[in-house]
Amino acid sequence: MRKLYKLILKSFLGSFVFTFFIVIFVLLMQFLWVYVDDLVGKGLSFKIIMELFFHASITFVPMALPLAILLASIMSFGDLGEHYELVAMKASGISIWKAMKPIFIFSVMLSGLAFIFSNSINPVAMLKFKTLLFDVRKQKLAFDIKEGVFYKDIDNYVIYVDKKGKDGSTIYGVKIYDHTEREGNSKIMVADSGMMSLSPNQRTIVFTLYNGHNYTEDNSNKQTFKFNRPFERMSFREEQIKFSLASFDLTRSNEEIYKSYQAMMNIHQLSTALDSLERKYVEKQENFSQSFQKRLSNYESGKLKTENGKPLTSNLSPLTSHLQWPLLEHLDPEARSAVLDVAVGISRNAKDNVSFNKQDLGAQDLNIKKHKKEWHKKFTLSFACLIFFFIGAPLGTIIRKGGLGLPVVISVLFFVIYYIISTVAERMAEFGDLNMFLGVWISSLLFFPVGLFLTFKATTDSSLLDADSWKKMFHNLFHRKKTAS
């Protein structure tokens, strides 16, 4: 049995490792396709790009791991069935369950590791990935001046180049606007031509300009500037101006800023945050209810005032006691107008207060639901690994095909259905249309009985998992239709 277990485990592990990295690669290419515009043309170093890809790859593990287990299970058992090794095992008295036992033990161990990964490693990787991605997306494009376009990415300067030479360094019709003193276009440099070059340390770009003028308006005296407008012009044959490229360096954000997001927390942190958020939510509801009741009691007691601050108690006493519209007829026109104005103001304030608190409480409730969703998802990855093993191994005995053909199609079909149900249910749970537990676990609850049913039929040698019996059934069905016609 040990040799048989080694054979089965070796076949499974090879397929698992191969498919796992293939799925990670596909997801990484999808990520690159989505964010290619934010990465290209910013002069990012190879180290930064590799760091971003590494952290992104780790965050894709929760999606790649179940799919790799499903695909590897189908491939390994399909390969055994294709080469009639399953038939030989059955003839030797070895059941399908015994053949599945080493992979089942491996899947259980992998589920435990998946929980540790989801709770400890993935939040840290998600924090680093999201922080670095945010920094990369806000990073300026690399220094690249276009012809006929005002270039504004260098702090406090605007550069205009009419034409560029074929070598990319020679420039013609140069205008440089100096805004370092925050006084508008008071300093302008104009040149017929010039050369652009980088300093040896790649930290400064040097403009060597030829045959130009410096124009400066002296507006140091604000009182006489409006009338005298002193102006200075200086000509030059050659002049150098240097621009620092420090603003093009990638600025790394402090990761502490993003640690409060639910995706960056482990189970203990999520539980603590949930307790705090729910307590604040209840306090907010109670404060709003008390303040609203207090306002109503003030209105009912007649403690109302006009816009001038004069009390309306004497005029409103019969109104508040009976609250009947015809009573307004007994008031004089001035008091009636004041009552109506106050009533409209009260209604508007009450409406605005209710709308604001409803929106605020809705945002807090959504935040609580997102924390609950992340708390439950810490466990779904482990459970999904077991579910897809129970689905993949029996399916491998049905299709009896190894390789990357039919197993890939079936695996992707099952996983897409699982993923769509999961995503839709989670979104419904976030908006209150579904219980949060059911929203996160519904895909697992639907697929788990399917996996148990397929495993039970496979271990009991049911004809349900016999591909030949299915072929005969369809053949007889179509043959009867032809005979009847």
Secondary structure as GFF3:
##gff-version 3
##sequence-region A 1 485
A	DSSP	alpha_helix	2	34	.	.	.	ID=ss1
A	DSSP	alpha_helix	36	39	.	.	.	ID=ss2
A	DSSP	alpha_helix	46	59	.	.	.	ID=ss3
A	DSSP	alpha_helix	61	82	.	.	.	ID=ss4
A	DSSP	alpha_helix	85	91	.	.	.	ID=ss5
A	DSSP	alpha_helix	96	116	.	.	.	ID=ss6
A	DSSP	pi_helix	117	121	.	.	.	ID=ss7
A	DSSP	alpha_helix	122	138	.	.	.	ID=ss8
A	DSSP	beta_strand	157	164	.	.	.	ID=ss9
A	DSSP	beta_strand	170	178	.	.	.	ID=ss10
A	DSSP	beta_strand	187	198	.	.	.	ID=ss11
A	DSSP	beta_strand	204	217	.	.	.	ID=ss12
A	DSSP	alpha_helix	222	228	.	.	.	ID=ss13
A	DSSP	beta_strand	231	244	.	.	.	ID=ss14
A	DSSP	three_ten_helix	246	248	.	.	.	ID=ss15
A	DSSP	three_ten_helix	255	258	.	.	.	ID=ss16
A	DSSP	three_ten_helix	262	264	.	.	.	ID=ss17
A	DSSP	alpha_helix	267	300	.	.	.	ID=ss18
A	DSSP	alpha_helix	313	322	.	.	.	ID=ss19
A	DSSP	three_ten_helix	325	330	.	.	.	ID=ss20
A	DSSP	alpha_helix	333	399	.	.	.	ID=ss21
A	DSSP	alpha_helix	406	430	.	.	.	ID=ss22
A	DSSP	alpha_helix	436	459	.	.	.	ID=ss23
A	DSSP	three_ten_helix	463	465	.	.	.	ID=ss24
A	DSSP	alpha_helix	467	484	.	.	.	ID=ss25
###
